Amino acid sequence: MEMRRLRHFLAVAEYGTLTAAATHLGVAQPAVSQSISRLEAEVGARLFERTRRGAQLTPAGIAFREDVIDGVGLLEGAIERARERAKGKAGRLTVGTVTGGLYVLLPQAMTLMRQHFPRIQIVIKEMGNLEQAEALRANTIDVGFMHPPFPSSPWLKEKVLREDKLMAVVPRDFPAPRASKINFRNLCSYDLITFREDLMPGLRADLRAAYRAAGFPLRIGQEVGHTMTALSCVSAGAGIALLPVQVSNIRFRDVRYLEIRDADSLPRSVTSVVWRASGKSTLADRFVELLDQAG
């Protein structure tokens, strides 16, 4: 059953004559007449009664019209969605992210995607670097926010998005000046709550070097997998944490955020966006382009 015939049928039902329907559709009247005849033959029932006043729907035509309106609407919607998906304007984008990406980068990216591509559904999966690398390889995520370094591959693209200084997260009763600034050496004698080395091996090596340069050993009090776990441990008095400055956006009970005066002597928290290389433009490419525009 051709869509053209259904549109002709609906036009005749609305305008009451084949001539008026043809004018509305911008086609010749015989084409509309032929469509209606063939449609009636296909349905096996008369849909219109022809009179001098025009074309009136039969009881069968009235019932048919109700279903056709719903069916044509669904089909046209499906066609439009298919076209939008082919143009990269609709579909589903699965994003993997380390915890740090949840605070600034991901909200920005989702806002931009909703503005430019409102028909695209974004699915968020919080996962570590290695998990994301495997998920990209298995095609279960389309793009990921990661902390480099991570396993490189010729089929992956990477773009550094942020380089954040570290700040000190300390318990509420930590002996620190009211100015909320502290020197790194004044932190080195406390147990450090930090991410597991398998999650961020580069950060661990750089922290060891920074502590060594300050004349202190790196004392690990607790290894964690997530930022919120680190904040919980600090709140419980288990030690201090060195986290990206963007984490200060989180209000957490019984913790203080201190700026480190000599933070340039410490490693930075780097976040990259990673996606699969492809010979054609993909939703992931458009996602990264919007991140570029956001700066």
Helices and strands as residue ranges (DSSP letters): H 3-15, H 18-25, H 29-43, E 48-51, E 54-57, H 59-86, E 90-97, G 99-102, H 105-116, E 119-126, H 129-138, E 143-146, E 156-164, E 166-171, E 181-182, G 184-187, E 192-195, H 201-213, E 220-224, H 227-235, E 240-244, G 245-249, E 255-260, G 263-265, E 269-276, H 283-294
